[in-house]
Amino acid sequence: MGRDKYENEELIKYGWPEDVWFHVDNLSSAHVYLRLKQGQNVKQIPPEVLEDCAQLVKDNSIEGCKKDNVNVIYTLWSNLKKTGDMDVGQVGFHDEKAVYNFRVAKKINMIVNRLNKTKVERNPDLAADREQRDKEERHIRKKEVVEQKRKEKEEAEKHRQEKEMRSYSNIMKSENMRSNKDVDDDDDFM
């Protein structure tokens, strides 16, 4: 979670493709990020987790924390669009249809208190974390490419061998042929 617009800007810059961004709609608020597991999508987020993130965003909005019926929007980090003419911490979207809404009727103190009691504050090196993540992903992709090339090479060799087996080109080679002249036969046939 970004504490101010400058931390929000860092989170925007170094987010991960599997991050989900939360913000109070049309009001200033903290940017809250939820990191999904590999292969998980936005629609698979459990309702309790959505409620927790929405309550956290609402509670960390100067105006939103005082209002009822606040809309919280969320989308994948990769859908965030940042252009040079935007203020610090401000974002747009590549695809408005990929932005989801979650209505927070009112603040639920029990949720906010639980989140505040269990929160752990860290100041990670976002750039280094992103670089490490990208490095690991490149390594995995490289292994997949090597494995795919190995399989393709095996298939090509198997196909070549099968083609050779069906071919008559090896049958009539001189090294595979024998003549009666080469046979040492002492017995007279007649």
Sequence and secondary structure as in RCSB ss.txt:
>XXXX:A:sequence
MGRDKYENEELIKYGWPEDVWFHVDNLSSAHVYLRLKQGQNVKQIPPEVLEDCAQLVKDNSIEGCKKDNVNVIYT
LWSNLKKTGDMDVGQVGFHDEKAVYNFRVAKKINMIVNRLNKTKVERNPDLAADREQRDKEERHIRKKEVVEQKR
KEKEEAEKHRQEKEMRSYSNIMKSENMRSNKDVDDDDDFM
>XXXX:A:secstr
  SSHHHHHHHHHT  TTEEEEEETTS    EEEE  TT  GGGS HHHHHHHHHHHHHT TTGGG SSEEEEEE
EGGGEE  TTS TT  EES GGG EEEEE S  HHHHHHHHHH       HHHHHHHHHHHHHHHHHHHHHHHHH
HHHHHHHHHHHHHHHH STTTT GGG   GGGS   S   
